C-alpha cells in the first residue's frame, strides 16, 4: 500500500471516528454542563466527570496491560517469531508474520478502549460500592 493511500485511509477512519463518537459525546457533554450549571449543581457534574475520567483511564490502562502483555508473550517478542504464510492460488505465498503482531496489538488497543468506555459508564456503581 502506498504511503499516500495509507494516510488517506487513516485520515478517513479518523474522520469517521470523530463524526460518530466525538461529536455526539461533545454535544451531550455541553448539554449536561449547561443544565447542571442552570440548576446550580455544577459540583455534581464535576464529581461525575472526575469519576468517569478516572475509571476510563484505569480501565484502559489495566486492560491494555493485560491484553498487550498477552499479545507480547504470544507473538514471541523476546525471540524470533516463526514465519507464517498465506497460500494464495496462482500467486506466491504471502508472509504475514510481520503484520500479525501489529494487528494483534491494534486489536488489544481497541478492546482496551471498549473496556475503558464500559468502566466509565459504570461510574455510579463504583461510587455506590465505595
C-alpha positions as CSV (number, residue, x, y, z in Angstrom):
1,X,0.0,0.0,0.0
2,X,1.4,3.4,-0.9
3,X,2.2,6.0,1.7
4,X,-0.4,8.4,0.3
5,X,-3.1,5.8,0.3
6,X,-2.3,4.8,3.8
7,X,-2.5,8.4,5.0
8,X,-5.8,8.9,3.2
9,X,-7.2,5.7,4.8
10,X,-6.1,6.7,8.3
11,X,-7.5,10.2,7.8
12,X,-10.8,8.8,6.7
13,X,-11.0,6.4,9.6
14,X,-10.1,9.3,12.0
15,X,-12.8,11.5,10.4
16,X,-15.4,8.7,10.8
17,X,-14.4,8.2,14.4
18,X,-14.7,11.9,15.2
19,X,-18.1,12.1,13.4
20,X,-19.6,9.0,15.1
21,X,-18.2,9.2,18.6
22,X,-16.6,12.5,19.5
23,X,-19.2,15.0,18.1
24,X,-22.2,13.3,19.8
25,X,-20.2,13.0,23.0
26,X,-19.3,16.6,22.9
27,X,-22.9,17.7,22.3
28,X,-24.1,15.5,25.3
29,X,-21.3,17.0,27.5
30,X,-22.2,20.6,26.6
31,X,-25.9,20.0,27.2
32,X,-25.3,18.3,30.6
33,X,-22.9,21.1,31.6
34,X,-25.4,23.8,30.7
35,X,-28.2,22.0,32.6
36,X,-26.2,21.4,35.7
37,X,-25.0,25.0,35.7
38,X,-28.5,26.3,35.3
39,X,-29.9,24.3,38.3
40,X,-26.8,25.1,40.4
41,X,-25.4,21.6,40.7
42,X,-22.0,22.0,39.0
43,X,-20.3,20.1,41.8
44,X,-22.4,17.1,40.9
45,X,-21.4,17.3,37.3
46,X,-17.7,17.7,38.1
47,X,-17.8,14.8,40.5
48,X,-19.3,12.5,37.9
49,X,-16.9,13.8,35.3
50,X,-13.9,13.1,37.6
51,X,-15.1,9.5,38.3
52,X,-15.7,8.9,34.6
53,X,-12.3,10.1,33.5
54,X,-10.5,8.2,36.3
55,X,-12.4,5.0,35.6
56,X,-11.8,5.4,31.9
57,X,-8.0,5.8,32.4
58,X,-7.7,3.0,35.0
59,X,-9.8,0.6,32.9
60,X,-8.0,1.3,29.7
61,X,-4.5,1.0,31.2
62,X,-5.3,-2.2,33.1
63,X,-7.0,-3.8,30.1
64,X,-4.1,-2.9,27.8
65,X,-1.5,-4.1,30.3
66,X,-3.2,-7.5,30.4
67,X,-4.1,-7.8,26.7
68,X,-0.9,-6.1,25.4
69,X,1.2,-8.3,27.7
70,X,-0.6,-11.4,26.3
71,X,0.0,-10.3,22.7
72,X,3.6,-9.7,23.5
73,X,4.0,-13.1,25.0
74,X,2.0,-14.8,22.2
75,X,4.0,-13.2,19.4
76,X,7.3,-14.2,20.9
77,X,8.6,-10.7,21.3
78,X,11.8,-11.9,23.0
79,X,12.9,-14.3,20.2
80,X,12.3,-14.8,16.5
81,X,8.8,-15.3,15.6
82,X,8.1,-18.2,13.2
83,X,7.2,-17.5,9.6
84,X,3.5,-17.5,8.8
85,X,2.4,-17.8,5.2
86,X,-0.9,-17.4,3.5
87,X,-1.0,-19.5,0.4
88,X,-2.9,-18.0,-2.5
89,X,-3.8,-19.8,-5.7
90,X,-1.7,-18.8,-8.7
91,X,0.3,-16.3,-6.6
92,X,3.4,-16.6,-4.4
93,X,2.9,-17.2,-0.7
94,X,2.4,-14.1,1.4
95,X,4.4,-13.8,4.6
96,X,2.2,-12.3,7.3
97,X,4.5,-12.9,10.3
98,X,5.4,-9.2,10.5
99,X,1.8,-7.9,10.0
100,X,0.1,-10.2,12.5
101,X,1.7,-8.8,15.7
102,X,0.8,-5.3,14.7
103,X,-2.8,-6.3,14.0
104,X,-3.0,-8.1,17.4
105,X,-1.6,-5.0,19.2
106,X,-4.1,-2.8,17.4
107,X,-6.9,-5.2,18.4
108,X,-5.7,-5.2,22.0
109,X,-5.8,-1.4,21.9
110,X,-9.4,-1.4,20.5
111,X,-10.6,-3.9,23.1
112,X,-9.0,-1.9,25.8
113,X,-10.8,1.2,24.6
114,X,-14.1,-0.6,24.8
115,X,-13.3,-1.8,28.3
116,X,-12.4,1.8,29.3
117,X,-15.7,3.1,27.9
118,X,-17.6,0.4,29.7
119,X,-16.0,1.1,33.0
120,X,-16.6,4.9,32.7
121,X,-20.2,4.2,32.0
122,X,-20.5,2.3,35.3
123,X,-19.2,5.1,37.5
124,X,-22.3,5.2,39.7
125,X,-21.8,1.6,40.5
126,X,-18.3,2.3,41.7
127,X,-19.4,5.3,43.7
128,X,-22.1,3.2,45.4
129,X,-19.7,0.4,46.2
130,X,-17.3,2.9,47.9
